[in-house]
Amino acid sequence: MLKEGKVRIPSGCAVAAVISKEGNKMTGESVIEAMKPMHDRSNGLGGGFAGYGIYPAYRDLYAFHLFFDCRDTRKKCEAFLKERFEVVKGELIPTRKMPEITDEPIIWRYFVTPLRSVLDDLQLDEREFVARTVMKINTGMDGAYVFSSGKNMGTFKAVGFPEDVGRFYKLDEYEGYCWTAHGRYPTNTPGWWGGAHPFTLLDFSVVHYGEISSYDANRRFIEMFGYKCTLQTDTEVITYILDYLIRVKGLTLDEAAGVIAAPFWSTIEGKKEGGEREKLKYLRTVFPSLLVTGPFSIILGFSGGLMALNDRLKLRSMVVGEKDDRVLIASEEAAIRVMEPDAEKIWAPSGGEPVIVCVKEGRF
């Protein structure tokens, strides 16, 4: 277990997020600043951000963000992408040199759309095709790693403290309607660029604070459906679980929360006879292997909104605040006050209680 001096820190980490319900654009500046008062929750082994609405000029294209170990790997991966996609644009992701960020890989992005002929041959919808492509690169192409693959959104992560990672990627020059952030204290895995949060698939991104004890059971189940968990980290499996429940199985956000943070059977039995009780019983019965146990506090970003969720016992902190059309979420109230000193309605969600915020229709 990692230690800081002689003090064991089982799972520090910090999460933060801000979203405008009106779809108003914000730079990444405020969410970078929000991570500073939570600096000691990290140890410099991982930091990252996800921004939504940041690529309006390419909003209908999938934005692939990739790490490469060398130029030859990049050329090989680019040739593979061109067999499956129309590559509209490919470029280095802009960064600024910083002494705090070292050993950076080649960091590239491609704006792509699946080739119709390939989709027809494989008889897949484009989102499933993109998800399979991501899995194929991440499990079968040494030295290449796709760390973001959604439309009009992007993930930016590295080894370092989050406030340094944000500056490194120049996130103060991007504008989006929603931002999430994470500072990592790796609990059971080494810190490396791909292992920093957020973890993503398509437009889903997850930042996670805590440590789940159900990793192996969750992983074995989800890998039966084509997902490959290669990073040995609990956040990766949570991301794939949410993609499976929401995109593949068609569950609502509330229902997905009712699977991964399911109420105890005694709580369900104590509810009045009716629709909610039967629904919760159904979800627990059908998806028992996707119950996530252990302490966690997660924020799920997706196109048009986000969901914050604690484990059912609320073993990790999470605070929510509001101001005008913005909702702010963080591990500590201090981070919310940095983003918005006059934040109102500060409250802490109960265990297993999802906080779901969506941008108004047509605003993003």
Sequence and secondary structure as in RCSB ss.txt:
>XXXX:A:sequence
MLKEGKVRIPSGCAVAAVISKEGNKMTGESVIEAMKPMHDRSNGLGGGFAGYGIYPAYRDLYAFHLFFDCRDTRK
KCEAFLKERFEVVKGELIPTRKMPEITDEPIIWRYFVTPLRSVLDDLQLDEREFVARTVMKINTGMDGAYVFSSG
KNMGTFKAVGFPEDVGRFYKLDEYEGYCWTAHGRYPTNTPGWWGGAHPFTLLDFSVVHYGEISSYDANRRFIEMF
GYKCTLQTDTEVITYILDYLIRVKGLTLDEAAGVIAAPFWSTIEGKKEGGEREKLKYLRTVFPSLLVTGPFSIIL
GFSGGLMALNDRLKLRSMVVGEKDDRVLIASEEAAIRVMEPDAEKIWAPSGGEPVIVCVKEGRF
>XXXX:A:secstr
  EETTEE SS  EEEEEEETT   EETHHHHHHTGGGGGG  SS EEEEEES  GGGTTSEEEEEEESSHHHHH
HHHHHHHHHEEEEEEEE      TTS S  EEEEEEEEE HHHHHHHT  HHHHHHHHHHHHHHHSTTEEEEE  
BSEEEEEESS HHHHHHHTTGGG EESEEEEEE   SSS   GGGSS EEETTEEEEEEE  S HHHHHHHHGGG
T    S  HHHHHHHHHHIIIIIS   HHHHHHHHT   HHHHHTS SSHHHHHHHHHHHH GGG   S EEEEE
EETTEEEEEE TT  S  EEEEETTEEEEESSHHHHHHH TT EEEE   TT  EEEE  TT  
